Amino acid sequence: MKNLKKIVMVIDADNTQLSKLEAVIQEVSAKGRIVVKRAYGNWRKENLKNWEEELKRLAIKAEQQFDYVSGKNATDMALVIDTLDLLHNELYDAFVIVASDSDYTPLAIRLHESGVYVMGVGEKTTPVAFRNACDEFVFLENLNKNTEVRGSAENEKNNVKKEIQVSEAAAEYPQEEDIKEIHKLLRIAWDKYQENDGYVNVSSAGQYIKRAKPDFDARTYGFSKLPDLVEAFPKKYSMKRYKGKGTVTIIAYKCI
């Protein structure tokens, strides 16, 4: 993905974990420069009383939205209106919606139709429609994981330990989310993008998978990056590494 220069991040405080807020900013900042950071909510509510200090610390603008009718949440409407106003300014190349609510699906579709990059951040319970309306969707549960991910440098140096972890990965992580779909997409990418030697660049495959499945994240399956996931299944894929331009190392695979 290209480096984004002007990113807008809008946060629905009613649908976001406060404890993950800094991790969200760090994740989005890896894509480019965040120039607008806004959080929407009725800050008089008891459940949002702890947000003030964190919003100040992270330099996020707090947008107050009163509930005009009891039992009705006006926050999402205010967020949508402001986001569309920002879109019409034609100053920004990416929008990040931090929420787990399916009500933001039409907004994500509208942003996508305008040609800007759309990223969603929410819980794994976020409806598929919203996730697929984005170019990329990141699960909050994958941010700031304390558990060790597979594919570390130490494991790469130890082939014996790696073989043990391969079997563990194949058995454990598909229970959390079916990894068969990822294997299917990896094969499609291999069919479409392989070079003359029969190998396909993992980076190209990753871009295709993101387009087909915006919520794909190797961390969901216990791996830090896509190459680690591919390498964990030696019975399915053969891998090779070779020198690219400058100091870049190209990682490629082919299906067995």
PyMOL commands that set and color helices and strands:
alter all, ss='L'
color gray80, all
select helices_A, chain A and resi 13-15+18-29+46-48+51-57+75-88+102-113+128-133+140-142+153-157+159-175+180-193+202-212+218-221+226-231
alter helices_A, ss='H'
color red, helices_A
select strands_A, chain A and resi 4-12+32-41+61-64+94-98+117-122+136-139+200-201+237-243+249-255
alter strands_A, ss='S'
color yellow, strands_A
deselect
rebuild
show_as cartoon
